[in-house]
Amino acid sequence: MNTRYIIVLVTAKDKKEAEKISRGLLEAKLIACANIIEGVQSLFWWQGKIDSSQEVLLVTKTKKILFKKIIALVKSLHSYQTPEIIALPIVAGSKDYLKWIDENCHPERRSS
């Protein structure tokens, strides 16, 4: 099983915040790609009761080794007290796509 690559899911309050977080992660070279999905209806426990909210979902592709840095950056850009930042393993993928992730996730090499 290939667990070198992950998909990181992050919910945000709106498209503007999702774009801000996505751009921050891309500029830091922590992710290769972010998909923004609008119109997500979330139901969740918050402060002892069930709550709900319209949210936007970010689906990002990256390397597992970068996850801690992703958490730190998302928290610094996010408006939520406890943002959703979860990772799922990519168990398989096309060789070319996984190579593309490798080529585009290098936090030490920032874009000019």
GROMACS elastic network, one bead per residue, 0.5 to 0.9 nm:
[ bonds ]
;  ai    aj funct       b0    kb
    1    90     6  0.87120   500
    1    91     6  0.55610   500
    1    92     6  0.73672   500
    2     5     6  0.71362   500
    2    89     6  0.78057   500
    2    90     6  0.67196   500
    2    92     6  0.62345   500
    2    93     6  0.88536   500
    3     6     6  0.69240   500
    3    63     6  0.86584   500
    3    64     6  0.72805   500
    3    89     6  0.54384   500
    3    90     6  0.60906   500
    3    91     6  0.60669   500
    3    92     6  0.85548   500
    4    62     6  0.88816   500
    4    63     6  0.58720   500
    4    64     6  0.54910   500
    4    65     6  0.74893   500
    4    89     6  0.77602   500
    4    90     6  0.77064   500
    4    91     6  0.87029   500
    5    61     6  0.75132   500
    5    62     6  0.58313   500
    5    64     6  0.53207   500
    5    65     6  0.83639   500
    5    88     6  0.87671   500
    5    89     6  0.62651   500
    5    90     6  0.54543   500
    5    91     6  0.79531   500
    5    92     6  0.89360   500
    5    98     6  0.77008   500
    5   101     6  0.82151   500
    5   102     6  0.89353   500
    6    60     6  0.82717   500
    6    61     6  0.60848   500
    6    62     6  0.55470   500
    6    63     6  0.56334   500
    6    64     6  0.55401   500
    6    67     6  0.85617   500
    6    87     6  0.60910   500
    6    88     6  0.54856   500
    6    90     6  0.50666   500
    6    91     6  0.85029   500
    7    59     6  0.65822   500
    7    60     6  0.54339   500
    7    62     6  0.63916   500
    7    63     6  0.83155   500
    7    64     6  0.86762   500
    7    86     6  0.82510   500
    7    87     6  0.55330   500
    7    88     6  0.51824   500
    7    89     6  0.63471   500
    7    90     6  0.65879   500
    8    58     6  0.78433   500
    8    59     6  0.59668   500
    8    60     6  0.51003   500
    8    61     6  0.64531   500
    8    62     6  0.75199   500
    8    67     6  0.82087   500
    8    70     6  0.88166   500
    8    85     6  0.66482   500
    8    86     6  0.55242   500
    8    88     6  0.63984   500
    8    89     6  0.88245   500
    9    57     6  0.69389   500
    9    58     6  0.56128   500
    9    60     6  0.64500   500
    9    84     6  0.72094   500
    9    85     6  0.57397   500
    9    86     6  0.53701   500
    9    87     6  0.63385   500
    9    88     6  0.80470   500
   10    18     6  0.84481   500
   10    56     6  0.84183   500
   10    57     6  0.58729   500
   10    58     6  0.50425   500
   10    59     6  0.68318   500
   10    60     6  0.82144   500
   10    74     6  0.84157   500
   10    83     6  0.71760   500
   10    84     6  0.51883   500
   10    86     6  0.68822   500
   11    14     6  0.87738   500
   11    18     6  0.76940   500
   11    40     6  0.87760   500
   11    55     6  0.63607   500
   11    56     6  0.55769   500
   11    58     6  0.60350   500
   11    59     6  0.88898   500
   11    83     6  0.69416   500
   11    84     6  0.57729   500
   11    85     6  0.76139   500
   12    15     6  0.74654   500
   12    16     6  0.88126   500
   12    17     6  0.61614   500
   12    18     6  0.55699   500
   12    21     6  0.86701   500
   12    55     6  0.57156   500
   12    56     6  0.51838   500
   12    57     6  0.63736   500
   12    58     6  0.76249   500
   12    78     6  0.74745   500
   12    79     6  0.80291   500
   12    80     6  0.78896   500
   12    83     6  0.76725   500
   12    84     6  0.83032   500
   13    16     6  0.83738   500
   13    17     6  0.65733   500
   13    18     6  0.76102   500
   13    53     6  0.82631   500
   13    54     6  0.72824   500
   13    55     6  0.50130   500
   13    56     6  0.62417   500
   13    57     6  0.89904   500
   13    78     6  0.89364   500
   13    79     6  0.78245   500
   13    80     6  0.80538   500
   14    17     6  0.55121   500
   14    18     6  0.62860   500
   14    19     6  0.87616   500
   14    38     6  0.78935   500
   14    54     6  0.81273   500
   14    55     6  0.59455   500
   14    56     6  0.55654   500
   14    57     6  0.89363   500
   15    19     6  0.60457   500
   15    20     6  0.85331   500
   15    36     6  0.75810   500
   15    37     6  0.85346   500
   15    38     6  0.70178   500
   15    55     6  0.83766   500
   15    56     6  0.61930   500
   15    57     6  0.88467   500
   16    19     6  0.52088   500
   16    20     6  0.62361   500
   16    21     6  0.87489   500
   17    20     6  0.50010   500
   17    21     6  0.62060   500
   17    22     6  0.85084   500
   17    56     6  0.87639   500
   17    77     6  0.82072   500
   17    78     6  0.72811   500
   17    79     6  0.80792   500
   18    21     6  0.52291   500
   18    22     6  0.60321   500
   18    23     6  0.85340   500
   18    36     6  0.69363   500
   18    56     6  0.68078   500
   18    57     6  0.75573   500
   18    58     6  0.66463   500
   18    78     6  0.87502   500
   19    23     6  0.59492   500
   19    24     6  0.83831   500
   19    34     6  0.89348   500
   19    36     6  0.77355   500
   19    58     6  0.88579   500
   20    23     6  0.53062   500
   20    24     6  0.61204   500
   20    25     6  0.86857   500
   20    77     6  0.74287   500
   20    78     6  0.87808   500
   21    24     6  0.51067   500
   21    25     6  0.62255   500
   21    26     6  0.85909   500
   21    58     6  0.88404   500
   21    73     6  0.81885   500
   21    74     6  0.62844   500
   21    77     6  0.60668   500
   21    78     6  0.71653   500
   22    25     6  0.52244   500
   22    26     6  0.60872   500
   22    27     6  0.85207   500
   22    31     6  0.84495   500
   22    33     6  0.82314   500
   22    34     6  0.60816   500
   22    35     6  0.85433   500
   22    36     6  0.85318   500
   22    58     6  0.76744   500
   22    60     6  0.82179   500
   22    74     6  0.88536   500
   23    27     6  0.58755   500
   23    28     6  0.83746   500
   23    34     6  0.86749   500
   24    27     6  0.52223   500
   24    28     6  0.61526   500
   24    29     6  0.85793   500
   24    30     6  0.87506   500
   24    73     6  0.76670   500
   24    74     6  0.82375   500
   24    77     6  0.79591   500
   25    28     6  0.51658   500
   25    29     6  0.62056   500
   25    30     6  0.53121   500
   25    31     6  0.58812   500
   25    32     6  0.86816   500
   25    34     6  0.88192   500
   25    70     6  0.70821   500
   25    73     6  0.72277   500
   25    74     6  0.77410   500
   26    30     6  0.60614   500
   26    31     6  0.55003   500
   26    32     6  0.66157   500
   26    33     6  0.72641   500
   26    34     6  0.81630   500
   26   104     6  0.87972   500
   26   105     6  0.83838   500
   27    30     6  0.77134   500
   27    31     6  0.86738   500
   27   107     6  0.86653   500
   27   110     6  0.66928   500
   27   111     6  0.66699   500
   28    31     6  0.79530   500
   28    73     6  0.89465   500
   28   105     6  0.85478   500
   28   106     6  0.80172   500
   28   107     6  0.55160   500
   28   108     6  0.82387   500
   28   109     6  0.82710   500
   28   110     6  0.61424   500
   28   111     6  0.80985   500
   29    32     6  0.70197   500
   29   104     6  0.64998   500
   29   106     6  0.52105   500
   29   108     6  0.78463   500
   29   109     6  0.72203   500
   29   110     6  0.62844   500
   29   111     6  0.78728   500
   30    62     6  0.67823   500
   30    63     6  0.80837   500
   30    66     6  0.63625   500
   30    67     6  0.83147   500
   30    69     6  0.75323   500
   30    70     6  0.65006   500
   30   104     6  0.81645   500
   30   105     6  0.52000   500
   30   106     6  0.64945   500
   30   107     6  0.56061   500
   31    34     6  0.74280   500
   31    60     6  0.65148   500
   31    61     6  0.57745   500
   31    63     6  0.76169   500
   31    66     6  0.83853   500
   31    70     6  0.82709   500
   31   101     6  0.76768   500
   31   104     6  0.71637   500
   31   105     6  0.54566   500
   31   106     6  0.84614   500
   31   107     6  0.88894   500
   32    60     6  0.74386   500
   32    61     6  0.57993   500
   32    62     6  0.58760   500
   32    63     6  0.89651   500
   32   100     6  0.76916   500
   32   101     6  0.53887   500
   32   102     6  0.81149   500
   32   103     6  0.82517   500
   32   104     6  0.51624   500
   32   105     6  0.56962   500
   33    59     6  0.81448   500
   33    60     6  0.55182   500
   33    61     6  0.54911   500
   33    62     6  0.76319   500
   33   101     6  0.81685   500
   33   104     6  0.87236   500
   34    58     6  0.62284   500
   34    59     6  0.55205   500
   34    61     6  0.67181   500
   35    57     6  0.79776   500
   35    58     6  0.55884   500
   35    59     6  0.50452   500
   35    60     6  0.63506   500
   35    61     6  0.89351   500
   36    56     6  0.67824   500
   36    57     6  0.57767   500
   36    59     6  0.66078   500
   36    60     6  0.88209   500
   37    40     6  0.72525   500
   37    55     6  0.88671   500
   37    56     6  0.56369   500
   37    57     6  0.50384   500
   37    58     6  0.64217   500
   37    59     6  0.79214   500
   38    54     6  0.86582   500
   38    55     6  0.68906   500
   38    57     6  0.65250   500
   38    58     6  0.89520   500
   39    54     6  0.63656   500
   39    55     6  0.62891   500
   39    56     6  0.61862   500
   39    57     6  0.83925   500
   40    53     6  0.82950   500
   40    54     6  0.57069   500
   40    55     6  0.50598   500
   40    56     6  0.56700   500
   40    57     6  0.67495   500
   41    52     6  0.72316   500
   41    53     6  0.59744   500
   41    55     6  0.61957   500
   41    56     6  0.85489   500
   42    51     6  0.83102   500
   42    52     6  0.54352   500
   42    53     6  0.53181   500
   42    54     6  0.62305   500
   42    55     6  0.67560   500
   43    50     6  0.69333   500
   43    51     6  0.58014   500
   43    53     6  0.67224   500
   44    49     6  0.82596   500
   44    50     6  0.55632   500
   44    51     6  0.54410   500
   44    52     6  0.61915   500
   44    53     6  0.86202   500
   45    48     6  0.64337   500
   45    49     6  0.55005   500
   45    51     6  0.60025   500
   45    52     6  0.85428   500
   46    49     6  0.55631   500
   46    50     6  0.62078   500
   46    51     6  0.62166   500
   47    50     6  0.83300   500
   47    51     6  0.89248   500
   61    90     6  0.89208   500
   61   101     6  0.72213   500
   62    65     6  0.86792   500
   62    66     6  0.73436   500
   62    67     6  0.81740   500
   62   101     6  0.61914   500
   62   102     6  0.79680   500
   62   104     6  0.86554   500
   62   105     6  0.66038   500
   63    66     6  0.56875   500
   63    67     6  0.72406   500
   63   101     6  0.74437   500
   63   102     6  0.74622   500
   63   105     6  0.72236   500
   64    67     6  0.54501   500
   64    68     6  0.86622   500
   64    87     6  0.82899   500
   64    89     6  0.81040   500
   65    68     6  0.75881   500
   65    69     6  0.86718   500
   66    69     6  0.54927   500
   66    70     6  0.62589   500
   66    71     6  0.88800   500
   66   105     6  0.83762   500
   66   106     6  0.89844   500
   66   107     6  0.83524   500
   67    71     6  0.62338   500
   67    72     6  0.87643   500
   67    87     6  0.78819   500
   68    71     6  0.51446   500
   68    72     6  0.64112   500
   68    73     6  0.88052   500
   69    72     6  0.51693   500
   69    73     6  0.62464   500
   69    74     6  0.85721   500
   70    73     6  0.52320   500
   70    74     6  0.59784   500
   70    75     6  0.84675   500
   70    85     6  0.86294   500
   71    74     6  0.52650   500
   71    75     6  0.61197   500
   71    76     6  0.86496   500
   71    85     6  0.66696   500
   71    86     6  0.89095   500
   72    75     6  0.53081   500
   72    76     6  0.63369   500
   72    77     6  0.89211   500
   73    76     6  0.50881   500
   73    77     6  0.63726   500
   73    78     6  0.85741   500
   74    77     6  0.52132   500
   74    78     6  0.58140   500
   74    83     6  0.81814   500
   74    85     6  0.79254   500
   75    78     6  0.52147   500
   75    79     6  0.80563   500
   75    80     6  0.81592   500
   75    81     6  0.84695   500
   75    82     6  0.82491   500
   75    83     6  0.70976   500
   75    85     6  0.88787   500
   76    79     6  0.84848   500
   78    81     6  0.81069   500
   78    82     6  0.89737   500
   78    83     6  0.70601   500
   79    82     6  0.88072   500
   79    83     6  0.79695   500
   80    83     6  0.52391   500
   80    84     6  0.87480   500
   82    85     6  0.88883   500
   89    92     6  0.88577   500
   90    93     6  0.71115   500
   92    95     6  0.88906   500
   92    98     6  0.89342   500
   93    96     6  0.83535   500
   93    97     6  0.67725   500
   93    98     6  0.63904   500
   94    97     6  0.52872   500
   94    98     6  0.62914   500
   94    99     6  0.85581   500
   95    98     6  0.52962   500
   95    99     6  0.60962   500
   95   100     6  0.85998   500
   96    99     6  0.50686   500
   96   100     6  0.61726   500
   96   101     6  0.87974   500
   97   101     6  0.63850   500
   97   102     6  0.87747   500
   98   101     6  0.50437   500
   98   102     6  0.63826   500
   98   103     6  0.87209   500
   99   102     6  0.50192   500
   99   103     6  0.62092   500
   99   104     6  0.87246   500
  100   103     6  0.50240   500
  100   104     6  0.62336   500
  100   105     6  0.86791   500
  101   104     6  0.52748   500
  101   105     6  0.60679   500
  102   105     6  0.55814   500
  102   106     6  0.76766   500
  103   106     6  0.73263   500
  105   109     6  0.86012   500
  106   109     6  0.54111   500
  106   110     6  0.74337   500
  107   110     6  0.63568   500
